[in-house]
Amino acid sequence: MKRVLTGLGVAAIVAYCLIPFYWMVVSSFRRTADIYHQTPLPSPWSLESYAGVFDEGTGFGQALLNSAVVAVVTTAVTLLIGTLAAYALARLDFRGKNVILALIIAVSMFPGALLVVPLLKLFTSIGWINSYQAMILPSMSFALPLTVWNLTTFFRQMPRELEHAAMIDGCSAFDAFRKVILPVAAPGVFTTAILAFIVTWNEFIIAVTMVNDVDRQTATVRIAQFTGAAKFATPFGTQMAAGVLVTIPLVILVLFFQRRIVAGLTAGAVK
Amino acid sequence: MSGDAAGLGRGRAAAFVLPALVLIGVFLVFPALWTIYLGLTDYRLTGLAAADPQVVGLDNYTTAIGDERFQGSLWLTVQFVIGSAIIGQAGLGFAIAWTMRDRRGPVRRVVEGLVLLSWILPGSVVAFLWIALLDRDGGTLNTLLGTPENAWLLDNPMLSIIVFNTWRGTAFSMMLYAAALENVPPSHLETARLAGASTFQQLRDVVLPRIKGHVLTNLLLISLWTFNDFTPFLLTAGGPEGRSEILPVYVYNVAIGDGQLGVGAAVSFLILAINLVFALAYLRLIRGRNRAEAPLQAPSGRGGG
């Protein structure tokens, strides 16, 4: 009896988690005319919606490219800056260090919606509207607190003898960092990179506010503005197909790095 | 040398930390400070007050606090946090972690993967997903339940966004509890079971005392994220008639929709103040745990974007 109940519970949870995804994928393969059909599988299968996504005028291909540019540049630079900061914070006791760490946690909790108005004024006055940097720089500042905090925790767990040994062998401080510490730290840095990439790839509020030029919009924004060919009908099929396409990179990340992502997100919670 | 194992020296340490601090300062702290200033002016998106905003002191705050729409919005936000974060996400997250604790293999991997995916997908994508699911005419849910013509988002907007946000945000609770449960020695549970303790008694007497810290951390962080969550805007835009207008949506509607940037900024500052209370509680909590030689818990981004 108890086993049956547990089984039913698990099934219900799986259904709750799965059905929205399932419906997205199935709907994206229906023909536009069949979009309201309720069959569990599309009949017939059709790539009409996917063709619609890449129709001239939707600019979705360009939007995917923009998303990739913003996410890759942001992740790379954030990692570089964040690793340096985290290393100094983890290895050096200096006055004000705890204040800096506390500040980093506190600002990581700022709601993004709160920053829109001041940043819009700032970027308007320096002429950055519709530029990549108007998305990249705020995204970096969103990803940095998480990066610095995660990596600081990570570097702290590494024994200080590593550098001592390297320096006794004649390495400079910088060489010790580059040749000894970084290789050991690579898994932690990599996990953090995945998280930073996800945060940036999904960023919406800043991108929708700072960019109104269709050629510069990122995919998450472009999707939200699909109106479809038939002006008055919600273009479910096209939206679903575009949703599947934006999701693919994230699905790949989860498939290959599920364990790493889980470890990174609960970093340090349990030894 | 004691404080400087890496042989960096103060100058280089400052140079290492500075770029990160400058970025955070310019794009996070400075806009937040500016919000505080804007909240004291009658700044508007368009019109005369847009060109030459005047300082109006605390008028925006008294207006907002006396406004029924603001009070209603605050109450809805409380319902949203309790319903979707504290009951929904923490409850479901714990249920999954507890059910899966002894499992290894594909079932656990698939469930965890799906929960994780719903957390990391872009907000605009999951919003479409749920609009399609809850749609009156072609919605999946109506078909499954056999209730055609039920306009969920219009008739039960709060319930819709609570169920949505539970689905969206369970991942963090699930992962944290799964990690925490590994701290509970199976032998203790076994002993309790042999002594005739029910599942509830095992949870209360054996499990809870060992994961109390994690439970607190989790509740604090998910409350904070849910409190600031803007994604429901994409589902209901706060409607119909403001019946699902939680605070972040209220700010957006007032500031960008009605063009009252000053009032919007004032309410933002109130939200920021409530956030700071949460943040301070969180810092105290981890400091307490540090003293008890427990490791740190990282803040993990903004609730999945």
Interface residues (C-beta under 8 A of the other chain):
Chain A: T6 G9 V10 I13 V14 Y16 C17 L18 I19 P20 F21 W23 M24 S27 I35 Y36 Q38 I81 G82 L84 A85 Y87 A88 L89 R91 L92 D93 F94 I100 A102 L103 I104 I105 A106 V107 S108 M109 F110 P111 G112 A113 L114 L115 V116 V117 P118 L119 K121 L122 L137 P138 M140 S141 F142 A143 L144 P145 L146 V148 W149 N150 T153 R160 E163 H164 M167 A173 A176 F177 L195 I198 V199 W201 N202 E203 F204 I205 A219 T220 V221 I223 A224 T234 F236 Q239 M240 G243 V246 T247 L250 V251 L253 V254 L255 Q258 I261 V262 G264 L265 T266 A267 G268 A269 V270 K271
Chain B: G3 D4 A5 A6 G7 L8 G9 R10 R12 A13 A14 F16 V17 P19 A20 L21 L23 I24 V26 F27 L28 V29 F30 P31 A32 W34 T35 L38 L92 A95 I96 T99 V107 R109 V110 V111 E112 G113 L114 V115 L116 L117 S118 I120 L121 P122 G123 S124 V125 V126 A127 F128 L129 W130 I131 A132 L133 D137 G138 T140 T143 W167 A171 F172 M175 L176 A178 A179 A180 E182 N183 H214 T217 L224 N228 F230 L234 P248 V251 Y252 A255 I256 L261 G264 A265 S268 I271 L272 N275 L276 F278 A279 Y282 L283 P295 L296 Q297 A298 P299 S300 G301 R302 G304 G305
